[in-house]
Amino acid sequence: ILLLVSASFLDSFYCYEVEMTQAVERHEAGAARVIPVILRDCDWHSAPFGKLVAVPTDGKPVTSWNNRDEALADAVRQIRRAVEEMAT
């Protein structure tokens, strides 16, 4: 489950309280894997998913990279690795 994280995501009752809560519950139960994708700078570290490994590298927001294509490619590589790990 990819969480597309921004201040708007954190501010959305439905995204944050409903979808994210269900996703984290499934993650903790081992029924799914949650990967936060940090799109824009926001205070995501204090969220329930804040202890998870976020992408791109080091949870650096996509919008803060000099080249957003590189940021997204970095995120894709990490997501692919996570999917491959789950498949083994």
Residue pairs with C-beta under 8 A, 6 or more apart in sequence:
1 23
1 26
1 27
1 32
1 33
1 34
1 35
2 34
2 35
2 36
2 37
2 79
3 9
3 20
3 23
3 34
3 35
3 36
3 37
3 49
4 37
4 39
5 36
5 37
5 38
5 39
5 40
5 42
5 44
5 47
5 54
6 39
6 40
6 42
7 40
7 42
8 40
9 15
9 16
9 20
9 39
9 42
10 16
10 42
10 43
10 44
10 47
16 47
20 47
20 48
20 49
21 48
23 32
23 34
23 49
24 34
24 48
24 49
26 32
26 34
27 33
27 34
27 49
27 52
33 82
33 86
34 49
34 52
35 52
35 53
35 54
35 55
35 78
35 79
35 82
36 44
36 49
36 52
36 54
36 55
36 59
37 54
37 55
37 56
37 62
37 75
37 79
38 44
38 54
38 55
38 56
38 59
38 60
38 61
38 62
39 61
39 62
39 63
40 61
40 62
40 63
41 61
41 63
41 64
42 61
44 50
44 54
44 59
45 59
53 78
55 74
55 75
55 78
55 79
56 62
56 65
56 71
56 72
56 74
56 75
56 78
57 74
57 78
60 71
62 68
62 71
62 72
62 75
65 71
